[in-house]
Amino acid sequence: MIRALIYLLAITITEAIVILLEPVTGIVTASMIGIACHTVILVVAIIDAALINKYFYERLILSLALIPMIRIISLSLPLADISRI
């Protein structure tokens, strides 16, 4: 259960980084930093779930791994090219 809270805290901190930081000058922007952080969280959660021997904790960690995956997809979509209705 502690692991799930750690993942939730890491996801919350990453979301705060994406929302609160303005784009950094140069090539790196806040969304790129967010994508990198969410990718790290996703990989670590999948590896951690593979190493856990308890069924319910494994399922909990895998369900928490969906959050970074959805956020990576949403941050990488080119929304500037989509016209408004």
Contacts in CASP RR format, 6 or more apart in sequence:
PFRMAT RR
TARGET T0000
AUTHOR 0000-0000-0000
METHOD contacts of the structure
MODEL  1
MIRALIYLLAITITEAIVILLEPVTGIVTASMIGIACHTVILVVAIIDAA
LINKYFYERLILSLALIPMIRIISLSLPLADISRI
1 57 0 8 1.000
3 48 0 8 1.000
3 57 0 8 1.000
3 61 0 8 1.000
4 57 0 8 1.000
4 60 0 8 1.000
4 61 0 8 1.000
4 64 0 8 1.000
7 41 0 8 1.000
7 45 0 8 1.000
7 61 0 8 1.000
7 64 0 8 1.000
8 64 0 8 1.000
10 37 0 8 1.000
10 41 0 8 1.000
11 38 0 8 1.000
11 41 0 8 1.000
11 64 0 8 1.000
11 67 0 8 1.000
11 68 0 8 1.000
14 34 0 8 1.000
14 37 0 8 1.000
14 38 0 8 1.000
14 41 0 8 1.000
14 68 0 8 1.000
14 71 0 8 1.000
15 71 0 8 1.000
17 30 0 8 1.000
17 33 0 8 1.000
17 34 0 8 1.000
17 37 0 8 1.000
18 30 0 8 1.000
18 31 0 8 1.000
18 33 0 8 1.000
18 34 0 8 1.000
18 75 0 8 1.000
21 30 0 8 1.000
21 33 0 8 1.000
22 30 0 8 1.000
23 29 0 8 1.000
23 30 0 8 1.000
23 31 0 8 1.000
24 30 0 8 1.000
24 33 0 8 1.000
31 75 0 8 1.000
34 71 0 8 1.000
34 75 0 8 1.000
35 72 0 8 1.000
35 75 0 8 1.000
35 76 0 8 1.000
38 68 0 8 1.000
38 69 0 8 1.000
38 71 0 8 1.000
38 72 0 8 1.000
38 75 0 8 1.000
39 68 0 8 1.000
39 72 0 8 1.000
41 65 0 8 1.000
41 68 0 8 1.000
42 65 0 8 1.000
42 68 0 8 1.000
42 69 0 8 1.000
42 72 0 8 1.000
45 61 0 8 1.000
45 62 0 8 1.000
45 64 0 8 1.000
45 65 0 8 1.000
45 68 0 8 1.000
46 62 0 8 1.000
46 65 0 8 1.000
48 61 0 8 1.000
49 58 0 8 1.000
49 61 0 8 1.000
49 62 0 8 1.000
49 65 0 8 1.000
52 58 0 8 1.000
52 61 0 8 1.000
END
